[in-house]
Amino acid sequence: MAETKAKKENMEFQTEVNQLLHLMIHSLYSNKEIFVRELISNASDACDKLRFEAISDDSLYEGDPELRIEVNFDEEANTVTIRDNGIGMTREDVINNIGTIAKSGTKEFLSKLSGDAAKDSNLIGQFGVGFYSSFIVADKVTLTTRKAGDKSDKAVVWESNGENGFTLEDTTKDTHGTEIVLHLKEEEKEFANDYRLRSIISTYSDHIPLPVKMLKRDEEGKLTEEWEVVNKANALWTESKSNLKDEDYQEFYKHIAHDWENPLAWSHNNVEGKLEYKSLLYIPSKAPFDLWEPEQKNGIKLYVQRVFVMDDTKNLMPHYLRFVRGVIDSNDLPLNVSREILQSNHVVESMRKASVKKVLGLLEKMAKNDKEDYQKFWNEFGRALKEGPGEDMANKEQIAKLLRFSSTNTDSEEQTVTLEDYVSRMKEEQEEIYYITAETFASAKNSPHLEVFRKKEIEVLLLSDRVDEWLVNGLQEFDGKKLQSVAKGELDLSKFDTEEDKKEQEETDKKADGIIKHLKEVLGEQVEDVRVSHRLTSSPSCIVLNEQDMALYMQTLMKQAGHDMPSNKPVLEINPTHPLIERMEAETDDEQFADWAAILFDQALLAEGAQLEDPAGFVSKLNKLMLKMS
C-alpha cells in the first residue's frame, strides 16, 4: 500500500448502527469467535461476485485469477488481518454497506430488542451478524478496499473504534479486494494466535468453496513466507453424504445464510439423468428479519459448475417458500446466465419444481416425525406457507396438509390444528369445514357468528392472520369438503336441528316480520337486507357478507393502504329473542327507534372490524339513549 492522500472525512454512524453495535458486543460476547466466520463469509461472497463479473470481463482479475482469502496475525501488534482479492468496494459502497444499515425494516427489528443479552442474541442472529461482529473482539477496525477494475488511487480506508463514528480516507492500493485489520482488545490476545485461528477456520469455514490461506510454519515451528490452504476448500454440496456430519451441514448453513442458529432440517440431493444438478436446501429455525419485506437479499445461491452466479430470491423457489436457504449447482445452464434468462428457462423450471417437492417433502417428514420442531417451524414461517395454496396450484393438496390453525376445539391462540384433525372430528351430517376470519384471535374467538356453532358443538377454524383471507380464496376445499365462512352467505344448519328446533325457528321468523320490515325502512340503502339470524343465540345482531366479499376488517386495511374498494352493502341479521330487539319492537317513538336501529347496525359493524363512517354520531346516539334509560 502506498501513501495516503489528504482527503479524509469524519462521519457519524447511522443511529441504528450504534444500537446494533452496542447490543452485538454485549449479546454475542460468549460466542465471540464467530467474527472469523462472518468476515470469511463476506470475503467469500466478494470473491464469488468477482468471479461472476469476470465471466463477461476477465480483465477485472487484473492478472490475478486465483481467488482466495488470507488470514494473518501479529502477536506483538495484537492484530488479526483478513484479506481477499474479490470484487472490492468503492467509497460509496463503503458508506452504504458499512456506515449505514441499508435494510428496510431495521428500526422495527431494533424495537424488538429488550436489552436482555440472552434473548437479544437470537434476534441479532436473525438480522445477520456480518461485519459488525469485528467489534466484539476489536477496539479499532481498519478496512482498506478497492473495487476491481478501478485505478489504484481509487482505494479507500475506513476506520472506526465502534463508538464515535468512523473516518474515510482516500488511499492507493495496488491490488483489488478488501483487507480488514482488527486491532484486538487487550483481553482478546488469544485470537492473535496461529493454532486458535486455524481451529476456528476448520470449525466454521472448512467447506466454503474457496481456499482460506495462512502462513506456513517450518519444521521448527517458525512462520515462513509461504501460504498454505487451511480449510478443505471443497464445495460441501459436491461431497458424498456419507462423508459429512451434521456439524458440517450446520456450519455450512451458517456460512451461506449468515445465520446464528442451526437450521431445523436440510435436504442434500444429487440429480442425474436428463438434467444434472446438485442441491442443498435448508429450513431455518428462525425467520430472518426481512421475511415480510418486498425485496429480500438472501435466497438460493445459484452455481453453474461450481461457479457462483447469483443469489436468487424469485426464480428458484416460489415466494411462499422464500425462507428456504441453500445452494443449487447446475451442469446444464450457461455461465453467463442472467435473471431474464432464468425467468423463462426450462432447466430452471425443472429444478424449481423438483426443489419445491424436496422442501415440501422435508416439511412433511418433520411434521410426521418431529412435531415439536414442526411447531417451531410453523410459529416462524406458517404465515408464509399459508400463501402457498393461492400461489402454487400444483402442490395445493400437499401444502394444505402442512397448514396449522387455531379452532374452537381448543380455543387456544397457538395454531396446532390440521385440516385432517378437523375432518376427523366433523359431525356425521357435516359437509363443510367451517371457519371465521378476523383481525385478531380475540375477535375471531368471541365473534357472535360462532354462537350457534358453540351451542351445537360444531368446530370452527379461527383465522386471524392477514394472509388467511387469501388462503381460503386459494384453498376453497380439502378432502372433498368445502371451506365455508360462518360470517358470509346464508347459513343452513337445519340438518343439525331437531324437529322442535325447526318449529321454534319458524315461529320466531313469523313473529319478527314487523321489526324486520321496520328496520329495512329505517336503515334503507345502508343494508342489502335485514333478516332473522340462524347464527345468534346471545347477541342481538351481526353483519353477514356475500360469499365473494372480503371481510370488513380487510376492507378497512385495504382502504387505509390507498386501495379503492367496491361499496358492497352488507346484510344485517337480528336475533328476535334478544331483550334489546324486544325493547326496540316495543318502541313507539320513530326517532328513538331510528337511533336504536343505527346503534344496532354500527355495533354489528364494529364487531366485524369495520370502520364507522360517523363514529361521533354513533357515540352521540348512544349517549342520548343511555341518558333516557337512566
C-alpha positions as CSV (number, residue, x, y, z in Angstrom):
1,M,0.0,0.0,0.0
2,A,1.3,3.4,-0.9
3,E,1.0,6.9,0.6
4,T,-2.3,8.2,1.8
5,K,-3.9,11.2,0.2
6,A,-5.2,14.2,2.0
7,K,-9.0,13.7,1.6
8,K,-10.2,12.5,5.0
9,E,-13.7,12.7,6.3
10,N,-15.1,12.1,9.8
11,M,-18.6,10.6,9.6
12,E,-21.3,9.6,12.1
13,F,-22.8,6.1,12.2
14,Q,-26.5,5.8,11.5
15,T,-28.4,5.6,14.8
16,E,-29.3,2.0,14.1
17,V,-25.7,1.1,13.6
18,N,-24.8,2.5,17.1
19,Q,-27.6,0.5,18.6
20,L,-26.7,-2.7,16.9
21,L,-23.0,-2.4,17.7
22,H,-23.8,-1.9,21.4
23,L,-26.1,-4.8,21.5
24,M,-23.9,-7.1,19.5
25,I,-20.8,-6.5,21.6
26,H,-22.8,-7.3,24.8
27,S,-25.1,-10.0,23.5
28,L,-22.7,-12.2,21.5
29,Y,-19.7,-12.0,23.8
30,S,-19.9,-15.7,24.7
31,N,-19.6,-16.6,21.0
32,K,-17.0,-14.1,20.0
33,E,-15.0,-16.3,17.7
34,I,-17.8,-16.1,15.1
35,F,-16.2,-12.8,13.9
36,V,-13.8,-15.1,11.9
37,R,-16.7,-16.9,10.2
38,E,-18.5,-13.7,9.4
39,L,-15.5,-11.9,7.9
40,I,-14.5,-15.0,5.9
41,S,-18.1,-15.4,4.6
42,N,-18.1,-11.8,3.5
43,A,-14.8,-12.3,1.8
44,S,-16.1,-15.4,0.1
45,D,-19.1,-13.5,-1.2
46,A,-16.8,-10.8,-2.6
47,C,-14.8,-13.4,-4.5
48,D,-17.9,-15.1,-5.8
49,K,-19.2,-11.7,-7.1
50,L,-15.9,-11.0,-8.9
51,R,-15.8,-14.5,-10.5
52,F,-19.3,-13.8,-11.9
53,E,-18.5,-10.3,-13.2
54,A,-15.3,-11.6,-14.7
55,I,-17.2,-14.1,-16.9
56,S,-18.0,-11.2,-19.2
57,D,-14.9,-9.2,-18.5
58,D,-11.8,-11.2,-17.3
59,S,-9.7,-8.0,-17.2
60,L,-11.3,-7.5,-13.7
61,Y,-9.0,-10.2,-12.4
62,E,-6.1,-7.8,-13.1
63,G,-3.8,-10.7,-13.8
64,D,-4.6,-12.5,-10.5
65,P,-7.4,-15.0,-11.3
66,E,-6.7,-17.3,-8.3
67,L,-9.4,-16.1,-5.9
68,R,-8.5,-16.6,-2.2
69,I,-8.9,-15.4,1.3
70,E,-5.8,-14.8,3.5
71,V,-5.8,-14.8,7.3
72,N,-2.8,-13.4,9.2
73,F,-2.0,-12.2,12.7
74,D,0.7,-10.3,14.6
75,E,1.2,-11.2,18.2
76,E,3.3,-8.2,19.1
77,A,0.9,-5.7,17.5
78,N,-2.1,-7.8,18.8
79,T,-3.9,-7.7,15.4
80,V,-5.7,-10.1,13.1
81,T,-5.9,-9.5,9.3
82,I,-8.4,-11.0,6.9
83,R,-8.0,-10.1,3.2
84,D,-9.5,-11.2,-0.1
85,N,-8.9,-10.5,-3.8
86,G,-12.6,-10.3,-4.5
87,I,-14.8,-7.6,-6.1
88,G,-13.8,-4.8,-3.6
89,M,-15.8,-1.6,-2.9
90,T,-15.9,2.0,-4.0
91,R,-16.1,4.8,-1.5
92,E,-19.8,5.0,-2.0
93,D,-20.1,1.2,-1.5
94,V,-18.3,1.5,1.8
95,I,-20.6,4.2,3.1
96,N,-23.7,2.3,2.0
97,N,-22.5,-1.1,3.2
98,I,-20.7,-0.3,6.4
99,G,-21.6,3.3,7.6
100,T,-25.3,2.6,7.4
101,I,-27.5,-0.4,7.7
102,A,-29.2,-0.1,4.3
103,K,-32.0,-2.5,5.1
104,S,-35.7,-1.7,5.3
105,G,-37.3,-3.0,8.5
106,T,-34.2,-2.2,10.6
107,K,-35.9,0.2,13.0
108,E,-38.8,-2.3,13.6
109,F,-36.2,-5.0,14.2
110,L,-34.3,-3.0,16.7
111,S,-37.5,-2.0,18.5
112,K,-38.0,-5.7,19.4
113,L,-34.6,-5.8,21.3
114,S,-35.1,-5.9,25.0
115,G,-31.6,-5.3,26.4
116,D,-31.6,-8.9,27.7
117,A,-28.3,-10.3,26.2
118,A,-29.5,-13.9,26.0
119,K,-32.8,-13.1,24.3
120,D,-31.3,-10.4,22.0
121,S,-28.6,-12.7,20.7
122,N,-31.2,-14.8,18.9
123,L,-32.7,-11.7,17.3
124,I,-29.3,-10.4,16.2
125,G,-28.8,-13.8,14.6
126,Q,-32.0,-13.3,12.6
127,F,-30.7,-9.9,11.5
128,G,-27.4,-11.3,10.3
129,V,-24.2,-10.6,12.3
130,G,-21.8,-9.7,9.5
131,F,-19.0,-7.1,9.5
132,Y,-20.0,-5.6,12.8
133,S,-19.1,-8.8,14.7
134,S,-15.5,-7.4,14.4
135,F,-16.2,-5.1,17.3
136,I,-16.9,-8.0,19.7
137,V,-13.1,-8.5,19.9
138,A,-11.6,-5.3,18.5
139,D,-11.4,-1.8,19.8
140,K,-10.4,-0.5,16.4
141,V,-11.0,-1.8,12.9
142,T,-9.2,-0.6,9.8
143,L,-10.7,-1.6,6.4
144,T,-8.9,-0.9,3.1
145,T,-10.6,-1.7,-0.2
146,R,-10.5,-1.1,-3.9
147,K,-13.1,-2.1,-6.5
148,A,-11.8,-4.5,-9.2
149,G,-11.3,-2.5,-12.4
150,D,-10.8,0.8,-10.7
151,K,-7.4,2.6,-10.8
152,S,-5.0,2.0,-7.8
153,D,-5.6,5.6,-6.5
154,K,-9.4,4.9,-6.1
155,A,-9.0,2.9,-2.9
156,V,-10.4,4.0,0.4
157,V,-9.6,3.4,4.1
158,W,-12.5,3.1,6.6
159,E,-11.6,3.1,10.3
160,S,-13.6,3.1,13.5
161,N,-13.5,2.3,17.2
162,G,-17.1,1.2,17.0
163,E,-18.2,4.1,19.2
164,N,-17.5,7.5,17.8
165,G,-18.5,7.1,14.1
166,F,-15.8,6.4,11.5
167,T,-13.3,8.1,9.2
168,L,-13.0,7.7,5.5
169,E,-9.7,8.5,3.7
170,D,-8.6,8.1,0.1
171,T,-5.6,5.9,-0.5
172,T,-3.8,3.9,-3.1
173,K,-4.0,0.1,-3.2
174,D,-2.1,-2.0,-5.9
175,T,-4.5,-5.0,-5.6
176,H,-8.3,-5.1,-5.8
177,G,-10.3,-6.5,-3.0
178,T,-10.6,-5.8,0.7
179,E,-8.3,-6.0,3.7
180,I,-9.6,-5.8,7.3
181,V,-7.2,-5.3,10.2
182,L,-8.7,-6.0,13.7
183,H,-6.8,-4.2,16.5
184,L,-7.7,-6.6,19.2
185,K,-8.8,-5.6,22.7
186,E,-6.1,-6.3,25.3
187,E,-8.2,-9.2,26.8
188,E,-8.7,-10.8,23.3
189,K,-5.0,-11.6,22.6
190,E,-6.0,-15.3,22.3
191,F,-7.1,-14.6,18.7
192,A,-3.6,-13.4,17.6
193,N,-2.6,-17.0,17.6
194,D,-1.9,-19.4,14.8
195,Y,-3.5,-22.5,16.4
196,R,-6.5,-20.6,17.6
197,L,-7.3,-19.1,14.1
198,R,-6.7,-22.4,12.3
199,S,-9.0,-24.2,14.7
200,I,-11.8,-21.6,14.2
201,I,-11.4,-21.8,10.4
202,S,-11.6,-25.6,10.5
203,T,-14.8,-25.4,12.6
204,Y,-16.7,-22.6,10.7
205,S,-15.2,-22.3,7.2
206,D,-14.0,-25.7,6.2
207,H,-16.5,-26.3,3.4
208,I,-16.7,-22.9,1.7
209,P,-15.7,-23.4,-1.9
210,L,-12.7,-21.1,-1.7
211,P,-9.2,-21.6,-0.3
212,V,-8.6,-19.9,3.1
213,K,-4.8,-19.5,3.5
214,M,-2.5,-18.8,6.4
215,L,1.3,-18.6,6.5
216,K,3.0,-22.0,6.8
217,R,5.3,-22.9,9.7
218,D,8.7,-24.6,9.2
219,E,9.9,-27.8,11.0
220,E,11.0,-25.6,14.0
221,G,7.5,-24.1,14.2
222,K,8.5,-20.7,12.9
223,L,6.3,-18.8,10.4
224,T,7.6,-18.8,6.8
225,E,6.7,-16.5,3.9
226,E,4.8,-19.4,2.2
227,W,1.0,-19.5,2.2
228,E,-0.9,-22.8,2.7
229,V,-4.6,-23.7,2.4
230,V,-6.0,-24.4,5.9
231,N,-9.6,-25.3,5.0
232,K,-10.8,-28.2,2.9
233,A,-11.9,-25.6,0.2
234,N,-14.3,-28.1,-1.4
235,A,-17.9,-27.2,-2.1
236,L,-19.8,-29.1,0.5
237,W,-22.7,-29.8,-1.7
238,T,-20.4,-31.8,-4.1
239,E,-19.4,-34.1,-1.2
240,S,-20.9,-37.5,-0.7
241,K,-23.5,-37.5,2.1
242,S,-21.7,-40.4,3.8
243,N,-18.6,-38.2,4.3
244,L,-20.5,-35.4,6.0
245,K,-21.6,-35.0,9.6
246,D,-24.5,-32.9,10.9
247,E,-22.0,-30.3,12.1
248,D,-20.6,-29.9,8.6
249,Y,-24.1,-29.2,7.2
250,Q,-24.9,-26.8,10.1
251,E,-21.7,-24.7,9.8
252,F,-22.1,-24.5,6.0
253,Y,-25.7,-23.3,6.5
254,K,-24.4,-20.5,8.8
255,H,-21.9,-19.5,6.2
256,I,-24.4,-19.2,3.3
257,A,-27.3,-17.8,5.3
258,H,-25.3,-15.5,7.6
259,D,-27.4,-17.0,10.4
260,W,-26.6,-17.5,14.0
261,E,-28.9,-20.5,14.7
262,N,-28.6,-24.1,13.4
263,P,-31.2,-25.0,10.7
264,L,-34.2,-27.2,11.6
265,A,-33.6,-29.6,8.7
266,W,-31.9,-29.9,5.3
267,S,-32.1,-31.9,2.1
268,H,-28.9,-32.8,0.1
269,N,-29.6,-34.1,-3.4
270,N,-27.6,-35.3,-6.4
271,V,-29.8,-35.4,-9.5
272,E,-28.5,-37.2,-12.6
273,G,-30.2,-38.1,-15.9
274,K,-32.0,-35.7,-18.2
275,L,-30.8,-32.9,-16.0
276,E,-27.7,-32.8,-13.8
277,Y,-27.5,-30.7,-10.7
278,K,-26.8,-30.8,-7.0
279,S,-28.9,-29.1,-4.4
280,L,-28.6,-28.5,-0.7
281,L,-31.7,-26.9,0.8
282,Y,-32.2,-25.8,4.4
283,I,-35.2,-24.9,6.6
284,P,-34.0,-22.2,9.0
285,S,-35.1,-22.3,12.6
286,K,-35.7,-18.6,12.9
287,A,-37.3,-16.2,10.5
288,P,-34.9,-13.6,9.0
289,F,-35.9,-10.0,10.0
290,D,-36.8,-9.2,6.3
291,L,-39.1,-12.1,5.7
292,W,-42.0,-9.7,5.1
293,E,-40.0,-7.1,3.2
294,P,-40.7,-6.7,-0.6
295,E,-37.1,-7.2,-1.6
296,Q,-35.0,-9.8,0.2
297,K,-31.3,-10.1,-0.3
298,N,-30.8,-13.7,0.6
299,G,-32.3,-16.7,-1.2
300,I,-31.0,-19.7,-3.0
301,K,-27.4,-19.4,-4.2
302,L,-27.2,-20.5,-7.8
303,Y,-24.0,-22.0,-9.0
304,V,-23.1,-23.3,-12.5
305,Q,-20.5,-26.0,-12.5
306,R,-19.3,-24.7,-9.0
307,V,-19.1,-21.1,-10.2
308,F,-21.3,-18.8,-8.2
309,V,-23.7,-16.9,-10.4
310,M,-26.2,-15.1,-8.2
311,D,-28.4,-15.0,-5.1
312,D,-31.8,-15.7,-6.5
313,T,-34.9,-14.9,-4.5
314,K,-37.6,-15.3,-7.2
315,N,-36.8,-17.9,-9.8
316,L,-35.5,-20.9,-8.0
317,M,-38.1,-21.0,-5.2
318,P,-41.7,-19.7,-5.1
319,H,-42.5,-16.7,-2.9
320,Y,-44.3,-18.7,-0.2
321,L,-41.0,-20.7,0.3
322,R,-38.9,-17.6,0.4
323,F,-37.5,-18.6,3.8
324,V,-35.6,-21.6,2.3
325,R,-31.8,-21.1,2.1
326,G,-29.3,-23.2,0.2
327,V,-27.4,-23.9,-3.0
328,I,-28.4,-25.3,-6.4
329,D,-25.4,-26.1,-8.7
330,S,-26.4,-26.9,-12.3
331,N,-24.3,-28.5,-15.0
332,D,-26.8,-27.5,-17.7
333,L,-27.0,-23.7,-17.5
334,P,-24.6,-21.4,-19.3
335,L,-22.1,-19.5,-17.1
336,N,-23.4,-16.1,-18.4
337,V,-27.0,-16.8,-17.3
338,S,-28.9,-13.7,-16.5
339,R,-32.0,-13.1,-14.4
340,E,-34.0,-12.6,-17.6
341,I,-32.9,-16.0,-18.9
342,L,-33.8,-17.6,-15.5
343,Q,-37.4,-16.4,-15.8
344,S,-38.1,-18.5,-18.9
345,N,-35.5,-21.3,-18.9
346,H,-36.9,-24.9,-18.9
347,V,-33.9,-26.1,-16.9
348,V,-34.6,-23.6,-14.2
349,E,-38.3,-24.5,-14.2
350,S,-37.5,-28.2,-13.8
351,M,-35.0,-27.6,-11.0
352,R,-37.5,-25.3,-9.3
353,K,-40.4,-27.9,-9.4
354,A,-38.1,-30.6,-8.1
355,S,-36.7,-28.4,-5.3
356,V,-40.2,-27.4,-4.2
357,K,-41.1,-31.1,-3.9
358,K,-38.0,-31.7,-1.9
359,V,-38.8,-28.8,0.5
360,L,-42.4,-29.9,0.9
361,G,-41.3,-33.5,1.5
362,L,-38.8,-32.3,4.1
363,L,-41.6,-30.4,5.9
364,E,-43.9,-33.5,5.7
365,K,-41.3,-35.6,7.2
366,M,-40.7,-33.1,10.0
367,A,-44.4,-32.8,10.7
368,K,-44.8,-36.6,11.0
369,N,-41.6,-37.5,12.9
370,D,-40.8,-34.4,14.9
371,K,-43.9,-32.5,15.9
372,E,-42.1,-30.2,18.3
373,D,-39.6,-29.0,15.5
374,Y,-42.5,-28.6,13.1
375,Q,-44.4,-26.4,15.5
376,K,-41.3,-24.3,15.8
377,F,-41.2,-24.1,12.1
378,W,-44.9,-23.2,11.9
379,N,-44.6,-20.5,14.5
380,E,-41.8,-18.8,12.5
381,F,-42.9,-19.4,8.9
382,G,-46.6,-20.5,8.9
383,R,-47.9,-17.3,7.6
384,A,-45.6,-17.5,4.6
385,L,-46.6,-21.1,3.9
386,K,-50.3,-20.0,4.0
387,E,-49.6,-18.1,0.8
388,G,-48.9,-21.4,-0.9
389,P,-52.4,-22.7,-1.9
390,G,-53.2,-19.5,-3.8
391,E,-49.7,-19.3,-5.4
392,D,-48.9,-23.0,-6.2
393,M,-51.9,-24.8,-7.5
394,A,-49.9,-27.9,-8.5
395,N,-49.0,-28.6,-4.9
396,K,-52.1,-27.2,-3.2
397,E,-53.2,-30.5,-1.6
398,Q,-49.7,-31.2,-0.2
399,I,-49.4,-27.7,1.2
400,A,-52.9,-28.0,2.7
401,K,-51.8,-30.9,4.8
402,L,-48.9,-28.9,6.2
403,L,-51.2,-26.0,7.4
404,R,-51.9,-25.4,11.1
405,F,-54.8,-23.5,12.6
406,S,-56.5,-22.4,15.8
407,S,-60.0,-23.7,16.3
408,T,-62.9,-23.7,18.8
409,N,-61.9,-27.2,19.7
410,T,-59.2,-25.8,21.9
411,D,-59.8,-22.0,21.8
412,S,-56.1,-21.7,22.0
413,E,-54.2,-19.0,20.0
414,E,-51.4,-21.4,19.2
415,Q,-52.0,-22.8,15.7
416,T,-51.8,-26.6,16.1
417,V,-55.0,-28.0,14.4
418,T,-54.5,-29.7,11.0
419,L,-57.3,-29.9,8.4
420,E,-57.1,-33.7,8.8
421,D,-57.7,-33.2,12.5
422,Y,-60.7,-31.1,11.8
423,V,-62.2,-33.6,9.2
424,S,-61.7,-36.5,11.7
425,R,-63.9,-34.6,14.2
426,M,-66.6,-33.5,11.8
427,K,-70.2,-34.4,12.7
428,E,-71.8,-37.2,10.8
429,E,-74.1,-34.9,8.8
430,Q,-71.5,-32.2,8.4
431,E,-70.3,-31.5,4.8
432,E,-68.4,-28.2,5.2
433,I,-65.2,-27.1,7.0
434,Y,-66.4,-24.0,8.9
435,Y,-64.1,-21.1,9.5
436,I,-64.2,-17.4,10.5
437,T,-61.6,-14.7,9.7
438,A,-61.0,-11.7,11.9
439,E,-58.3,-9.1,12.6
440,T,-57.3,-10.6,15.9
441,F,-57.6,-14.0,17.6
442,A,-59.8,-12.5,20.3
443,S,-62.1,-11.0,17.7
444,A,-62.4,-14.4,16.0
445,K,-62.9,-16.4,19.2
446,N,-65.5,-14.0,20.5
447,S,-67.4,-13.4,17.3
448,P,-71.2,-13.6,17.6
449,H,-71.2,-15.7,14.4
450,L,-69.9,-18.6,16.5
451,E,-72.8,-18.7,19.0
452,V,-74.9,-21.3,17.3
453,F,-71.8,-23.4,16.4
454,R,-70.7,-23.5,20.0
455,K,-74.3,-24.4,21.0
456,K,-74.4,-27.3,18.6
457,E,-70.7,-28.2,19.3
458,I,-69.6,-27.8,15.7
459,E,-65.9,-27.0,15.4
460,V,-64.9,-23.7,13.6
461,L,-61.4,-22.7,12.5
462,L,-60.4,-19.4,14.0
463,L,-58.3,-17.5,11.4
464,S,-56.7,-14.2,12.4
465,D,-53.6,-13.9,10.2
466,R,-53.9,-11.2,7.5
467,V,-53.0,-13.8,4.9
468,D,-56.0,-16.0,5.9
469,E,-58.5,-14.3,3.5
470,W,-56.0,-15.0,0.7
471,L,-55.6,-18.6,1.9
472,V,-59.3,-19.5,1.9
473,N,-59.8,-18.0,-1.5
474,G,-56.9,-20.2,-2.8
475,L,-57.8,-23.4,-0.9
476,Q,-61.6,-23.5,-1.1
477,E,-61.9,-27.2,-0.2
478,F,-60.0,-30.0,1.5
479,D,-60.6,-33.7,1.2
480,G,-63.8,-33.1,-0.8
481,K,-65.1,-30.8,2.0
482,K,-65.9,-27.2,1.1
483,L,-64.4,-24.4,3.3
484,Q,-67.3,-22.3,4.4
485,S,-67.2,-19.0,6.2
486,V,-69.6,-18.7,9.1
487,A,-69.8,-15.0,8.5
488,K,-70.7,-15.0,4.8
489,G,-73.7,-16.0,2.8
490,E,-76.9,-17.7,4.2
491,L,-76.3,-20.3,6.8
492,D,-78.2,-23.5,6.8
493,L,-77.7,-25.7,9.8
494,S,-81.1,-27.3,9.7
495,K,-79.6,-30.7,9.3
496,F,-78.3,-30.4,12.9
497,D,-81.7,-29.2,14.2
498,T,-84.3,-31.3,16.0
499,E,-88.0,-31.0,14.9
500,E,-88.6,-28.9,18.0
501,D,-85.7,-26.5,17.0
502,K,-87.2,-26.2,13.5
503,K,-90.7,-25.4,14.8
504,E,-89.4,-22.8,17.2
505,Q,-87.4,-21.2,14.4
506,E,-90.4,-20.9,12.2
507,E,-92.4,-19.2,14.9
508,T,-89.6,-16.8,15.6
509,D,-89.3,-15.9,11.9
510,K,-93.1,-15.2,11.7
511,K,-93.1,-13.0,14.9
512,A,-90.2,-11.0,13.6
513,D,-91.9,-9.9,10.4
514,G,-92.8,-6.5,11.9
515,I,-89.4,-5.4,13.2
516,I,-87.7,-6.7,10.1
517,K,-89.9,-4.5,7.9
518,H,-89.4,-1.5,10.2
519,L,-85.5,-1.9,10.3
520,K,-85.4,-2.2,6.5
521,E,-87.3,1.1,6.2
522,V,-85.1,2.9,8.7
523,L,-81.7,1.6,7.5
524,G,-82.6,1.9,3.8
525,E,-79.6,1.9,1.5
526,Q,-77.1,1.1,4.2
527,V,-78.0,-2.6,4.0
528,E,-78.7,-5.1,1.3
529,D,-81.2,-6.9,3.5
530,V,-82.4,-7.4,7.1
531,R,-83.3,-10.9,8.2
532,V,-83.7,-13.2,11.1
533,S,-80.4,-14.8,12.1
534,H,-79.9,-18.6,12.5
535,R,-76.4,-18.0,13.9
536,L,-77.1,-15.9,17.0
537,T,-78.1,-17.2,20.5
538,S,-76.9,-14.4,22.8
539,S,-76.0,-11.4,20.7
540,P,-78.7,-9.0,19.3
541,S,-77.3,-8.7,15.7
542,C,-74.4,-9.4,13.3
543,I,-73.3,-8.4,9.9
544,V,-73.2,-11.0,7.1
545,L,-71.4,-10.6,3.8
546,N,-71.9,-12.1,0.4
547,E,-69.8,-15.2,-0.2
548,Q,-67.4,-13.4,-2.5
549,D,-66.9,-10.3,-0.3
550,M,-63.7,-9.5,1.5
551,A,-64.0,-9.4,5.4
552,L,-64.8,-5.9,6.7
553,Y,-61.6,-5.6,8.7
554,M,-59.6,-6.4,5.5
555,Q,-61.6,-3.9,3.5
556,T,-60.7,-1.3,6.2
557,L,-57.0,-2.2,5.9
558,M,-57.1,-2.0,2.1
559,K,-58.7,1.4,2.2
560,Q,-56.1,2.6,4.6
561,A,-53.4,1.4,2.2
562,G,-55.0,3.6,-0.5
563,H,-56.9,0.9,-2.5
564,D,-60.3,1.5,-3.9
565,M,-62.8,-1.0,-2.5
566,P,-66.2,-1.8,-4.0
567,S,-69.1,-0.4,-1.9
568,N,-70.9,-3.7,-1.2
569,K,-73.8,-3.4,1.2
570,P,-73.9,-6.0,4.0
571,V,-76.8,-7.9,5.4
572,L,-77.9,-7.2,8.9
573,E,-79.1,-10.3,10.8
574,I,-81.0,-9.9,14.1
575,N,-81.8,-12.2,17.0
576,P,-85.6,-11.5,17.7
577,T,-85.4,-13.3,21.1
578,H,-82.7,-10.9,22.4
579,P,-84.1,-8.4,25.1
580,L,-82.7,-5.4,23.1
581,I,-84.6,-6.4,19.9
582,E,-87.7,-7.0,22.1
583,R,-87.2,-3.5,23.6
584,M,-86.9,-2.0,20.1
585,E,-90.0,-3.8,19.0
586,A,-92.0,-2.1,21.7
587,E,-90.6,1.4,20.9
588,T,-93.3,3.8,19.6
589,D,-91.2,6.9,19.1
590,D,-90.0,6.7,15.5
591,E,-87.0,9.0,16.1
592,Q,-85.8,6.9,19.1
593,F,-86.3,3.7,17.1
594,A,-84.2,5.1,14.3
595,D,-81.4,5.8,16.9
596,W,-81.7,2.3,18.2
597,A,-81.5,0.9,14.6
598,A,-78.4,3.0,13.8
599,I,-76.7,1.8,17.0
600,L,-77.6,-1.8,16.4
601,F,-76.1,-1.6,12.9
602,D,-73.0,0.2,13.9
603,Q,-72.3,-2.2,16.8
604,A,-72.5,-5.1,14.3
605,L,-70.1,-3.3,12.0
606,L,-67.6,-2.7,14.9
607,A,-67.8,-6.4,15.9
608,E,-66.6,-7.3,12.4
609,G,-63.7,-4.9,12.5
610,A,-65.2,-2.3,10.2
611,Q,-64.5,1.4,10.4
612,L,-67.6,3.6,11.1
613,E,-68.2,6.4,8.7
614,D,-69.6,8.6,11.5
615,P,-68.1,7.5,14.9
616,A,-69.0,10.8,16.6
617,G,-72.7,10.3,15.5
618,F,-72.6,6.7,17.0
619,V,-71.3,8.0,20.3
620,S,-73.9,10.8,20.4
621,K,-76.8,8.5,19.8
622,L,-75.5,6.0,22.3
623,N,-75.1,8.8,25.0
624,K,-78.6,10.1,24.3
625,L,-80.2,6.7,24.7
626,M,-78.2,5.9,27.9
627,L,-79.4,9.2,29.4
628,K,-83.0,8.4,28.6
629,M,-82.7,5.0,30.2
630,S,-81.0,6.3,33.4
